Amino acid sequence: MSDPSAGIGRHYLRYSTANILVLLAGLVSFPLLTRLLDNTQYGILGYYETWVLMAVAVAKLGAQHSIQRFYPHGGDEERMHAFATNLFYLPMLGSMVLWAFVGAVAIVQGYATGTGHSPVFWMALVMTPLLVYSSLVETVLRVTEQSRMVMFTRVASRWLQLALMLGAVVAIQHSATAAYGGRLLAVVAGMLFYLAWAHRHLRFARKSVDAAAIRQSFAYGMPLVATEILAVALVSIDRIMLKGLSGDFAIVGIYSVGAALAMQVHMFMNLTVFESFTPTANRVYVTEGAAAVRALKRTMLVPMTYAAIGVALLLWCLGTDLIIALSGSGKAASGPVFELMGAQNAILPVLLVCGFGLVLERRTKTVMLLMCGAVAINALLNWLWIPSYGVMGAAYATLVSSLASSTAACLLVNPALRQFPDGRTLATAFAAAALGIAGEWITIRLQLRPGWQRMLIGGMLIGGPYLLALLALDARLRAFIRPKLKAVEQRLGAGVAG
């Protein structure tokens, strides 16, 4: 069932392609939804999406982490049946029981108070187990290195979701209810595909039920469940506290517009790297040891550091213009939020790679405690800063708490696994960034019109010198790019000749 022939480079290419296409869908839906929905309706959408993320994190019961850690590579039919039974189907059954209990409580609470719940709430409740099931199947696909299948299903699901959400909003009503209804239909379609795949490849065997395997799965996965819940809280508590402290969904909407676009940066800069890096790092650590993992990090951190600083620089300088270009001047208030959080999401993956290793050492409780600290810092700073700085107070709190958690991970990981970018890479990146900042100064002096004009011309004035400086100063980068360009040239030549 696995695809061992594909290396980390091919997996990265596939995942990056998928995430670019998913990001493109986000760039299509973002301006349309922010124009079709007012700040209040967009705030409702973001508010319930926050709770769905947290519900899914809880309802998976850590099964996705156990699937990745304990998958029986090269196992016979009996071991595969035991894996599917104890680490896939039984956790899913537990998730359904938990979901039914929560649903019953919601129904009773609604009747007892007489207030009921909104249609978006009920759609979110129905969607939760579907998302859990789809997530577990995708985890199996990733751990078996079927990156091609993951790429196709992820892209198809996202674009179907885009079509149905926009279709519902345009054809039925400009509201969060219509948008969420379209999303629910897309989730149902994706779940049916995953259900068919699991029926063919993951077989439940009653005789394979193993209480010890289930206990091992929970012991390993539950601290990571708490970590995942806390991670969702870390990126969600700002919206909840904005609503609680301001009482205004419009304020939540202003923040959500910037944060949602920044999440697209996170998806491309973070998820793509770790989807391809984590399985390889696990295998290398087990077979070759910590030194090999550090060597892998050292190789990755050169292009990764250059890309992260360049993207962060562009977003910091031109983030508001991107918001205006995509959503119109009416959403310009979200620009500063996006500038800060987008730059943050570009830089943080570098720190995460530097400190990666606590999970390899099975120090999952340490990971959980770090995330607890980040959430506590985030909540405290939100409470202190939102009344003073409004939506930017929430953005500042997220930045500080995320940096604190990532830096602590770098300090706590075993030194044998810790690897920072080398001095030459950092010096080159900062020198190139200085030229990029000079380009931003020229952009300001030109007094360009905000939006597309400033973004396109400013992007060339900032990004062009940055890239040229990197290529001029670092021969390693030129050596890295040259074979890629030759391969593209050969393919183009073969296509023309054909």
Secondary structure, DSSP 8 states (H G I E B T S, - for coil): ---TT--HHHHHHHHHHHHHHHHHHHHHHHHHHHHHS-HHHHHHHHHHHHHHHHHHHHHTTTHHHHHHHH--TT--HHHHHHHIIIIIIHHHHHHHHHHHHHHHHHHHHHHHHS----HHHHHHHHHHHHHHHHHHHHHHHHHTT-HHHHHHHHHHHHHHHHHHHHHHHHHT-SSHHHHHHHHHHHHHHHHHHHHHHHHHH----GGG--HHHHHHHHHHHHHHHHHHHHHHHHHHHHHHHHHHHH--HHHHHHHHHHHHHHHHHHIIIIIHHHHHHHHHHHHHHHHT-HHHHHHHHHHHHHHHHHHHHHHHHHHHHHHHHHHHHHH-GGGGGGHHHHHHHHHHHHHHHHHHHHTTTTTTTT-HHHHHHHHHHHHHHHHHHHHHHHHHHTHHHHHHHHHHHHHHHHHHHHHHS-TTT-----HHHHHHHHHHHHHHHHHHHHHHHHT--TTHHHHHHHHHHHHHHHHHHHHHH-HHHHHHHHHHHHHHHHHHHHHHH-
